[in-house]
């Protein structure tokens, strides 16, 4: 007659074995016990903000160069047009400036889907406000609305680095930076994206508040051109937008290599000696 040997332990024995496994013997020093208790944290649930696993598996490589600055005649926004998927160029003709209202523009930097969706959602909300109230919305209110919405989704793996530029209800030009952390910063000069490190050096060197429109356009083109040369994720066409009290307009659109030929005459860019 077949009989199964008794190999299973009782519940008390099992609990004691688990306690011994994770916390050592039952007569350990209390200080050591609490140290072990602190380091052996229970696993977090999927989507828990304390866990990094919910964003690691959707981590994406993306790059771009967008910049904006305020000068005496208005606001300049200069962007490239390259879109990448990891190490591949997925498109060379992406529109990285989205109209919000007749006097407000927003840029794209980060995940293309996140940026475009939330920028267009902001445009819808601003248009509804203007239709219901019969007056224009200022860029300060639009930036605050944008940051408040994005803050509700903080920690959910979004990738957004946007600039909002335009005129406020008091008639003054303003430039804001908003990101996926719900942050909102106001300034007179910003550069966002993987090529921002290279573009910002050109901007800070050549920026003057009292320059004219032609000089401002050339500075925007030159900064993006340098960034596209140094950053593999940036390139394509260069688009320069001008925002004034009367509204916004696309002032210049040309290939990055054409800008390179105009500035350096086909000669190699100067490189730092290390």
Secondary structure, 3 states (H helix, E strand, C coil): CCCCCCCCCCHHHHHHHHHHHHHCCCCCCHHHHHHHHHHCCCCCCCCCCCCCHHHHCCCCCCCCCEEEEEECCEEEEEECCCEEECCEEEECCCCCEEEEECCEEEECCECHHHHHHHHHHHHHHHHHHHHHHCCCCCHHHHHHHHHHHHHCCCCCCCCEEEEEEEECCCCCEEEEEEECCCCEEEECEEEECCCHHHHHHHHHHHCCCCCCHHHHHHHHHHHHHHHHHHCCCCCCEEEEEEEECCEEEEEEEEEHHHHHHHHHCCCCCCCCCC
